[in-house]
Amino acid sequence: MSRAVIIGGGIVGLSIARALLKRGHEVHVIDQGPIPNPEGASVDRHRMIRPHYGAATGYARMVAPAFEAWDRLWADLGETHFENTGAISISLEPGDYAAKTLASFREAGIPHEVLDKAGVEERCPQLILPEAAWGVVAEPAGPLFADRIVAGLADWLRCNGATLEENCRIARVEPDAARAWREDGSEINGDRLVVAAGAWLPGLMPEQFGEAPAYRQALLYIDPPQDYAEAWRDAPPIVTLGDHTGYTLPDRRGAGLKIGYSNHRRRARPDVEGFASDFEAESQAIFQPFVPYLRKAEAYRPLRLQLGYYVLSPDRRFRFEAAGKGLVITDCDGQMFKFGPLVGERVAGMFDGAESAESLKHWAAGY
Ligand SMILES: Cc1cc2nc3c(=O)[nH]c(=O)nc-3n(C[C@H](O)[C@H](O)[C@H](O)COP(=O)(O)OP(=O)(O)OC[C@H]3O[C@@H](n4cnc5c(N)ncnc54)[C@H](O)[C@@H]3O)c2cc1C
């Protein structure tokens, strides 16, 4: 048995903690906030899991094993925090994300259904689409109820003997030596150390990761017109609508309808910029790109913004840096939630010698 220290109590840190605990290791998770921390990227009512990945076929292929890992988590938690609604990517022009996704599904043998414009509008009657539109639907896919998952994971860890240290900011780390120092100067060490600090990494490790591109993203909870509330609830979540619009999650289990617009993100760090927002301006910036495609667009009512931060590299590949006794996980993008439990299992396996750090790094990069 060895002792692992994990910095960061989001989906990545908690999933690694669970997998290590199940392998018989001692686990100590530290977070600067409560666990779960409502400011972390892992805390919101829902996150999407879907195999639609444009041309990134490596990540599309990782989704089936990710579901198997989720099933093992549901067995531990005694509850399933997922609904299989399917998901759709809608094409508006040749070569866009949906077109790349379709090519990737064909290459990887991922089951899917192609719908013409009429078929998409039948599944999504809240939409009004241009003549050339078509869609690609795949399942299993749908909402993962994120805040319930991280809360459930934290409870499971507490009940199974992990130490969860809350409201304790780590000021300095030496991952390769498996050592870290709290703000009060006290040291904590183990046989292994994982840094899963999300978008706070540039501030925590400025020398190695100070330039890591952290982004601020806001999502919008919105009330649809009464006539289309049921359609939004029943329709598959929209992964993309053309190349930039899209990202919708349905009002299932009381989570609310949520929409996002990828171009709304901007470079910013949570430790510098914080969590303030301009509700009027940002809700319009997110909603307006949807307007040309919505029936009764004038009847939607923005409710609230959900802010989050992540590190997103230009090549959009997860980055796992192992050295000595340590592992730093970064560049989790707006994509890592769905892979959390699978990543936890792979990292714990790597620590126990089931694969090399190099092979884990290669896998995580989606090759
Ligand atoms: C708006 C948005 C939408 C997204 N949509 C999806 C989606 O639909 N599907 C999907 O799969 N993924 C999605 N993602 C991505 C996914 O949520 C993230 O990649 C994932 O949650 C990252 O998990 P994490 O544990 O690495 O980071 P986080 O959840 O941010 O956790 C990091 C933790 O580290 C703690 N910490 C940081 N620094 C310190 C320190 N110095 N000392 C102590 N503790 C520290 C923080 O307090 C935090 O709790 C989305 C992300 C955002 C922001």
The ligand as an SDF file (V2000), in Angstrom:
LIG
                    3D

 53 58  0  0  0  0  0  0  0  0999 V2000
  -18.5520   25.7720  -18.9490 C   0  0  0  0  0  0  0  0  0  0  0  0
  -18.0020   24.3760  -19.0690 C   0  0  0  0  0  0  0  0  0  0  0  0
  -18.6880   23.4040  -19.7950 C   0  0  0  0  0  0  0  0  0  0  0  0
  -18.1770   22.1300  -19.9010 C   0  0  0  0  0  0  0  0  0  0  0  0
  -18.8850   21.1530  -20.5510 N   0  0  0  0  0  0  0  0  0  0  0  0
  -18.4410   19.8870  -20.5600 C   0  0  0  0  0  0  0  0  0  0  0  0
  -19.2230   18.8510  -21.1170 C   0  0  0  0  0  0  0  0  0  0  0  0
  -20.3500   19.0590  -21.5600 O   0  0  0  0  0  0  0  0  0  0  0  0
  -18.7160   17.5920  -21.1230 N   0  0  0  0  0  0  0  0  0  0  0  0
  -17.4840   17.2980  -20.6030 C   0  0  0  0  0  0  0  0  0  0  0  0
  -17.0840   16.1350  -20.6530 O   0  0  0  0  0  0  0  0  0  0  0  0
  -16.7240   18.2560  -20.0480 N   0  0  0  0  0  0  0  0  0  0  0  0
  -17.1770   19.5300  -19.9990 C   0  0  0  0  0  0  0  0  0  0  0  0
  -16.4300   20.5140  -19.4430 N   0  0  0  0  0  0  0  0  0  0  0  0
  -15.0810   20.2010  -18.9750 C   0  0  0  0  0  0  0  0  0  0  0  0
  -15.0450   19.5870  -17.6310 C   0  0  0  0  0  0  0  0  0  0  0  0
  -16.0290   20.1180  -16.7890 O   0  0  0  0  0  0  0  0  0  0  0  0
  -13.6500   19.8290  -17.0650 C   0  0  0  0  0  0  0  0  0  0  0  0
  -12.6630   19.4440  -18.0120 O   0  0  0  0  0  0  0  0  0  0  0  0
  -13.4510   19.0010  -15.7920 C   0  0  0  0  0  0  0  0  0  0  0  0
  -14.4920   19.2850  -14.8870 O   0  0  0  0  0  0  0  0  0  0  0  0
  -12.1000   19.3290  -15.1870 C   0  0  0  0  0  0  0  0  0  0  0  0
  -12.0300   18.6680  -13.9410 O   0  0  0  0  0  0  0  0  0  0  0  0
  -10.8190   18.9470  -12.9680 P   0  0  0  0  0  0  0  0  0  0  0  0
  -11.0180   18.0790  -11.8020 O   0  0  0  0  0  0  0  0  0  0  0  0
   -9.5440   18.8630  -13.7320 O   0  0  0  0  0  0  0  0  0  0  0  0
  -10.9470   20.5220  -12.6070 O   0  0  0  0  0  0  0  0  0  0  0  0
  -11.8780   21.2710  -11.5660 P   0  0  0  0  0  0  0  0  0  0  0  0
  -13.2100   20.6860  -11.4870 O   0  0  0  0  0  0  0  0  0  0  0  0
  -11.7680   22.7330  -11.8820 O   0  0  0  0  0  0  0  0  0  0  0  0
  -11.1770   20.9890  -10.1770 O   0  0  0  0  0  0  0  0  0  0  0  0
   -9.9460   21.5570   -9.8190 C   0  0  0  0  0  0  0  0  0  0  0  0
   -9.9720   21.7180   -8.3030 C   0  0  0  0  0  0  0  0  0  0  0  0
   -8.6620   22.0500   -7.8700 O   0  0  0  0  0  0  0  0  0  0  0  0
   -8.7890   22.9350   -6.7870 C   0  0  0  0  0  0  0  0  0  0  0  0
   -7.5330   23.6780   -6.6640 N   0  0  0  0  0  0  0  0  0  0  0  0
   -6.9530   24.4110   -7.6210 C   0  0  0  0  0  0  0  0  0  0  0  0
   -5.8050   24.9590   -7.1700 N   0  0  0  0  0  0  0  0  0  0  0  0
   -5.6650   24.5420   -5.8900 C   0  0  0  0  0  0  0  0  0  0  0  0
   -4.6640   24.7870   -4.8960 C   0  0  0  0  0  0  0  0  0  0  0  0
   -3.6120   25.5680   -5.1230 N   0  0  0  0  0  0  0  0  0  0  0  0
   -4.8290   24.2000   -3.6950 N   0  0  0  0  0  0  0  0  0  0  0  0
   -5.9090   23.4110   -3.4340 C   0  0  0  0  0  0  0  0  0  0  0  0
   -6.8750   23.1670   -4.3660 N   0  0  0  0  0  0  0  0  0  0  0  0
   -6.7530   23.7200   -5.5760 C   0  0  0  0  0  0  0  0  0  0  0  0
   -9.9620   23.8170   -7.1810 C   0  0  0  0  0  0  0  0  0  0  0  0
  -10.5380   24.4570   -6.0630 O   0  0  0  0  0  0  0  0  0  0  0  0
  -10.9030   22.8340   -7.8580 C   0  0  0  0  0  0  0  0  0  0  0  0
  -11.8630   22.3230   -6.9560 O   0  0  0  0  0  0  0  0  0  0  0  0
  -16.9240   21.8100  -19.2980 C   0  0  0  0  0  0  0  0  0  0  0  0
  -16.2470   22.7800  -18.5640 C   0  0  0  0  0  0  0  0  0  0  0  0
  -16.7860   24.0520  -18.4250 C   0  0  0  0  0  0  0  0  0  0  0  0
  -16.0480   25.0640  -17.6000 C   0  0  0  0  0  0  0  0  0  0  0  0
  1  2  1  0
  2  3  1  0
  2 52  2  0
  3  4  2  0
  4  5  1  0
  4 50  1  0
  5  6  2  0
  6  7  1  0
  6 13  1  0
  7  8  2  0
  7  9  1  0
  9 10  1  0
 10 11  2  0
 10 12  1  0
 12 13  2  0
 13 14  1  0
 14 15  1  0
 14 50  1  0
 15 16  1  0
 16 17  1  0
 16 18  1  0
 18 19  1  0
 18 20  1  0
 20 21  1  0
 20 22  1  0
 22 23  1  0
 23 24  1  0
 24 25  2  0
 24 26  1  0
 24 27  1  0
 27 28  1  0
 28 29  2  0
 28 30  1  0
 28 31  1  0
 31 32  1  0
 32 33  1  0
 33 34  1  0
 33 48  1  0
 34 35  1  0
 35 36  1  0
 35 46  1  0
 36 37  1  0
 36 45  1  0
 37 38  2  0
 38 39  1  0
 39 40  1  0
 39 45  2  0
 40 41  1  0
 40 42  2  0
 42 43  1  0
 43 44  2  0
 44 45  1  0
 46 47  1  0
 46 48  1  0
 48 49  1  0
 50 51  2  0
 51 52  1  0
 52 53  1  0
M  END
$$$$
